[in-house]
């Protein structure tokens, strides 16, 4: 049970990291898709 909680904490940390990266890349991503679609 304790181990599961630890992995959940690790996952939460990972998710926060991923979300932060996604937020930062959102505008870049839009530009990327535009280039992809209109090239």
C-alpha positions as CSV (number, residue, x, y, z in Angstrom):
1,X,0.0,0.0,0.0
2,X,2.8,2.4,1.0
3,X,4.7,1.6,-2.2
4,X,1.6,2.4,-4.3
5,X,1.3,5.8,-2.7
6,X,5.0,6.5,-3.5
7,X,4.5,5.6,-7.2
8,X,1.4,7.8,-7.3
9,X,3.5,10.7,-5.9
10,X,6.1,10.1,-8.6
11,X,3.4,10.0,-11.3
12,X,1.9,13.3,-10.0
13,X,5.4,14.9,-10.2
14,X,5.8,13.5,-13.7
15,X,2.4,14.7,-14.8
16,X,3.1,18.2,-13.4
17,X,6.3,18.3,-15.3
18,X,4.6,17.1,-18.5
19,X,1.9,19.7,-18.1
20,X,4.4,22.4,-17.7
21,X,6.2,21.4,-20.8
22,X,3.0,21.1,-22.8
23,X,2.0,24.6,-21.6
24,X,5.3,26.0,-22.7
25,X,5.1,24.3,-26.1
26,X,1.5,25.1,-26.8
27,X,2.2,28.2,-29.0
28,X,5.2,26.6,-30.6
29,X,3.1,23.5,-31.3
30,X,0.4,25.7,-33.0
31,X,3.1,27.2,-35.3
32,X,4.4,23.7,-35.9
33,X,1.0,22.4,-37.0
34,X,0.4,25.4,-39.2
35,X,3.7,24.9,-40.9
36,X,2.8,21.2,-41.3
37,X,-0.6,22.0,-42.8
38,X,0.3,24.8,-45.1
39,X,3.7,23.6,-46.3
